[in-house]
Structure formats: structure tokens, C-alpha cells
Amino acid sequence: MSIREQLHRLVDVLPEAEAGAALRFLEYLRDAPGGDEVTRILMRAPEVDEPFPDEEQASLDRAREEAGRGETKPWPEVREHIG
């Protein structure tokens, strides 16, 4: 089991009285200096709950199917191709 899976399980069984403290500590870790600034910004961004337009959803579905079949290229190869 991965560390993230262990964390999720722990959060699921955490007593409600301790949930606030756990949240504050995890937010502290997320925002700690020396971390990845882009990740911190993305973590603070509001969640988008509107559905994708049909065309975008179809494109996303095709991409996921291709990835599931292993029809992807490693990032270094893509980067080399696009220059």
C-alpha cells in the first residue's frame, strides 16, 4: 500500500475531534517553504465543478483509452519532437 493510500485510510478513521488539527497540519506541510510553488498554487485553486463540453469530454475519453492501451510516448520523446 502506498503512503498516500495509508494517509487516506488514516483520515477515514480519524476521530472527528482531531480532523481540524490534521487538516491544519497537512495545510502547513503543503504550504511549507522549499516546496514546489506550482503545486502550492494548484492546491489552493478552487475546484471546477462544471462539466466539460461534449467535444472536450470525448477527447479526454479517447486520450484515457489510448493511455490504457499503452499508446503513449514518454515525455522526453515528446519534448524532443516538439523542440
HUGI-V767791 format. One record per residue. OMEGA is omega in whole degrees, -180 to 180 (NA if undefined). Layout:
((OMEGA) (OMEGA))
This chain:
((-179) (178) (179) (178) (178) (178) (179) (179) (180) (179) (-179) (-177) (-179) (177) (-179) (-179) (-179) (-175) (-180) (179) (179) (179) (-180) (-179) (179) (175) (177) (179) (179) (-174) (-175) (177) (178) (178) (-179) (-177) (-180) (179) (179) (-180) (-180) (-180) (-180) (-177) (178) (179) (179) (-177) (178) (-177) (175) (170) (-175) (-178) (179) (178) (179) (178) (178) (178) (178) (-179) (178) (178) (178) (179) (179) (178) (180) (-178) (179) (178) (177) (-177) (180) (178) (178) (-179) (179) (-178) (-177) (176) (NA))
